[in-house]
Amino acid sequence: MAGADEAHVVRCAYGCQDTTCNITVGDEAVSRAVRSYRPHGSLARVLYDKRKADEWLAAYDKRKWYRVDKSKIREDLLDLWVPLGTGPDADQPDKAAEIFLVRSAERSDSLPLQAWHSLARSALSWFISRTSINGLLGRGSMHVFSSEQFQKLMDASGFTGPWHSLVDLGAGDGATTAHVAHLFEKVYATDISPPMRWALAKRKFTVLDVERWHQEAGPYNVILCLNLLDRCDRPNTLLRLLRTSLAPGGRLVIALVLPFSPYVEVGERNNHKPSEYLPVRGSGLEIQIVSLIDRVFAPVGLRCLVWSKLPYLCEGDLGQSYYFLDDVIFVLEAQPINTRSCEFAINDGVSLRRNF
Ligand SMILES: C[S@@+](CC[C@H](N)C(=O)[O-])C[C@H]1O[C@@H](n2cnc3c(N)ncnc32)[C@H](O)[C@@H]1O
């Protein structure tokens, strides 16, 4: 029987030399062994969990990233939809997204790098925000869209230039700005986090003050406001400034993670809640898309020209190779404030037209 027992004791899947360790994948003994394993148990558990999470990621249907439930969207808004995936059904990740995922997986698999990040994060979290820690460590990079996807959106919105100035507000480390910077003569950026501002300056973008960006330069041909409205303290004030800071014929590109969930790292209320709330209604992604277009953008004189959906990708860590959220992208233009009209969608799709 000893032989049979030995056959069942598979050596640790992570290559540790401890003969009492019998971690393998896929049976009940595994989770028991992972839970009780000591002294290397914590690391083994982390690696086991990461492997499981990565298996889940590998099996995930990535076509969902580029799709919405069209039955829940009004027809006039469906006309503005621009698919951003690749492949026959335009619902597969493009090359830039694939490159980001591969690089992210490589970095997340580097134990020394992740151990250093984890140590530094716990030490620094007493003093500075998570975003600033990421900026200092050069980690947590994000991916929104590629140059080709951006150009597709611009073309679909009828933007023909001039390609003189771009400002990316709340640009983070400028990774997404870098994808489109070559299209413009002048590239400006802001971020509230000092390490992110250093990262932006290192990329040779002109870094503007977070309060005075609209006075220091501009009006701008294109403004990027990517994943900022749910992270800044005063999103309504920002939206009004965005509208007035667009050059004639300019485009505002807003990306927002949905379902909407505001979380403010640096705000007046000190409880991570924003000082101003966006009137986003409904709980599902599609309902919120309609609500944003009708109730948030239209009332401040921003008309949606095209919109789409893609994954907001974030570099991974010891937890998993990468993270993703549903990101909805809107390309908007400024409307004369007095003549704008707004449609308030009721959740079931019935709408009431209202002129201001
Ligand atoms: C979720 S990240 C988005 C980064 C990048 N735009 C992207 O889409 O990957 C939000 C960023 O906005 C910055 N931020 C928050 N409030 C801000 C404000 N009022 N002005 C400028 N940046 C701000 C944060 O420091 C953070 O880097």
The ligand as an SDF file (V2000), in Angstrom:
LIG
                    3D

 27 29  0  0  0  0  0  0  0  0999 V2000
   -8.5580   55.6380  -12.5010 C   0  0  0  0  0  0  0  0  0  0  0  0
   -7.1990   56.6520  -12.7890 S   0  0  0  0  0  0  0  0  0  0  0  0
   -7.3010   56.9180  -14.5470 C   0  0  0  0  0  0  0  0  0  0  0  0
   -5.9560   57.0920  -15.1950 C   0  0  0  0  0  0  0  0  0  0  0  0
   -6.0170   57.1530  -16.7160 C   0  0  0  0  0  0  0  0  0  0  0  0
   -6.7870   58.2860  -17.1690 N   0  0  0  0  0  0  0  0  0  0  0  0
   -6.6200   55.8830  -17.2720 C   0  0  0  0  0  0  0  0  0  0  0  0
   -7.7430   55.9190  -17.7820 O   0  0  0  0  0  0  0  0  0  0  0  0
   -5.9760   54.8430  -17.1440 O   0  0  0  0  0  0  0  0  0  0  0  0
   -7.7700   58.2320  -12.1740 C   0  0  0  0  0  0  0  0  0  0  0  0
   -6.6490   59.2290  -12.1370 C   0  0  0  0  0  0  0  0  0  0  0  0
   -7.2020   60.5150  -11.9030 O   0  0  0  0  0  0  0  0  0  0  0  0
   -6.3830   61.2100  -10.9950 C   0  0  0  0  0  0  0  0  0  0  0  0
   -7.2100   62.2840  -10.4160 N   0  0  0  0  0  0  0  0  0  0  0  0
   -8.1490   62.1970   -9.4510 C   0  0  0  0  0  0  0  0  0  0  0  0
   -8.7370   63.3920   -9.2620 N   0  0  0  0  0  0  0  0  0  0  0  0
   -8.1670   64.2490  -10.1360 C   0  0  0  0  0  0  0  0  0  0  0  0
   -8.3710   65.6260  -10.4690 C   0  0  0  0  0  0  0  0  0  0  0  0
   -9.2740   66.3730   -9.8400 N   0  0  0  0  0  0  0  0  0  0  0  0
   -7.6290   66.1660  -11.4400 N   0  0  0  0  0  0  0  0  0  0  0  0
   -6.7070   65.4240  -12.0990 C   0  0  0  0  0  0  0  0  0  0  0  0
   -6.4560   64.1240  -11.8380 N   0  0  0  0  0  0  0  0  0  0  0  0
   -7.1890   63.5350  -10.8840 C   0  0  0  0  0  0  0  0  0  0  0  0
   -5.8450   60.1380  -10.0780 C   0  0  0  0  0  0  0  0  0  0  0  0
   -4.6620   60.5280   -9.4330 O   0  0  0  0  0  0  0  0  0  0  0  0
   -5.6420   58.9750  -11.0500 C   0  0  0  0  0  0  0  0  0  0  0  0
   -4.3530   58.9640  -11.5930 O   0  0  0  0  0  0  0  0  0  0  0  0
  1  2  1  0
  2  3  1  0
  2 10  1  0
  3  4  1  0
  4  5  1  0
  5  6  1  0
  5  7  1  0
  7  8  2  0
  7  9  1  0
 10 11  1  0
 11 12  1  0
 11 26  1  0
 12 13  1  0
 13 14  1  0
 13 24  1  0
 14 15  1  0
 14 23  1  0
 15 16  2  0
 16 17  1  0
 17 18  1  0
 17 23  2  0
 18 19  1  0
 18 20  2  0
 20 21  1  0
 21 22  2  0
 22 23  1  0
 24 25  1  0
 24 26  1  0
 26 27  1  0
M  CHG  2   2   1   9  -1
M  END
$$$$
